[in-house]
Amino acid sequence: MNLRTNIKRTRLTALTLAPLAISALSLAGWASAAPAQGAQGVAVSPSSWRPAQPGPAANFTGSVRVQPLFAAKAPGRTSAGSVTFEPGARSAWHTHPLGQALIVTRGTGWVQSWGDPVQTMRTGDVVQIPAGVKHWHGATATTSVTHVAVQEESGGKNVAWLEKVTDAQYDQEDKGGEAMKKTTGRIAITQPHVERRRLSPAQISEAAPVLEEHTQKRLYGEVWKRPGLSARDRSLITVAALIARNQTGALTYYIGQALENGVKPREVSEEITHLAYYSGWGNAMGAAGAARDVFAERGIGPDQLPSVSVDLLPIDEAAEAKRAETVARQFGDVAPGVVQYTTDLLFRDLWLRPDLAPRDRSLVTVAALVAAGQSAQITFHLDKAMDNGLTKAEASEVFTHLAFYVGWPNVMSALPVAKGVFEKRAN
């Protein structure tokens, strides 16, 4: 949106740039070693010469790190720094005599000018702040953000610091993990993070108002709150269903919600890899693209993702031998390659990776099979899920939840299979 004071945001095409606006720092007085310089004055300044420093407590609230990039050098008057805000951190109110540009390189944050609504900044955004405009910027309450701040000096100064942003001022922008207390016409919005949806409630209502009302009242007002299955598990099976159906347009929202519901980034990553084998490589590749966007927005780096090489979980050799013998007897002469990969890649590797628990692997596998209408495969995997700790009550609730995401026909086709599994285990 364009604010009265004309803070502007544009989207960069470079994939390395990320979301958010942040507060400017004066680079004056920050010393660095003399950079290597050519005959024409072109200089290279290694990052190691410019270590990050804590943001001054007088000008910032929360955990802030500032890495100087370059200081103004006559006759030029431009300086820049890279600033990282941890969740909840922000600058004080301040102005710039000649304005400022922020280039968000990682994460998601907020920027606000005095008297105007807050704006959300995401990876790849550029924020332009006019000269003399009172504003603040920083992280959201739940996500960190890093941006490059570029400003010019006037009279030897590039910033004028004012009072701090109070908790009350900041908290009014904090939508955190709570459902938004908003209305769209007569619809009470109960869906968490509804502002992150690809289409807003108002936009859906312009085409299908009953659908949006059912989304809020039934799906989020009832289904997601039903007992019997945790919000975390509901997120896991919803993401699995969307991957199985290759519905990548909805995945960014639901992966973000999964993280809010306690699913770890490495678990999301492992779920995508796992479902490459059960829903196809193309579907998993599309899901990886959606997850990449969410991870970049939230500042999630490689250290929070699974390692390629890991110590595998122990295997039940007797059970695996029985499974392998059965499959080999049935299909060894039909497709020996499939039989071999099923053993070597799936059950002696994929299923033993530790970053997604066996119960959760079974859970997302069942969800993907139901979503794809693969009822013939459900018996083995639902039985395995219950061996891995899924209760009958939880399994029952999985089908109720999935009906809303994969359609009643797919779920109704799976119910006779589930009934058979339940009855066999009861006996």
Secondary structure, DSSP 8 states (H G I E B T S, - for coil): ---TT--EEEE---TT--B--------TT------EE-TTS-EE--GGGS--EE--TTTEES-EEEEEEE---TT--EEEEEEEE-TT-EE-SEE-TT-EEEEEEEE-EEEEETTS--EEE-BTEEEEE-TT--EEEEE-SS--EEEEEEEE-BTTBS-EE-----HHHHHTT--TTSB---EETTEE--SBTGGGSSS-HHHHHHH-HHHHHHIIIIIITTGGG-TTS-HHHHHHHHHHHHHHTT-HHHHHHHHHHHHHTT--HHHHHHHHHHHHHHH-HHHHHHHHHHHHHHHHHTT--GGGS--SS-------HHHHHHHHHHHHHHHTTT-HHHHHHIIIIIITTGGG-TTS-HHHHHHHHHHHHHHTT-GGGHHHHHHHHHHTT--HHHHHHHHHHHHHHH-HHHHHHHHHHHHHHHHHHH-
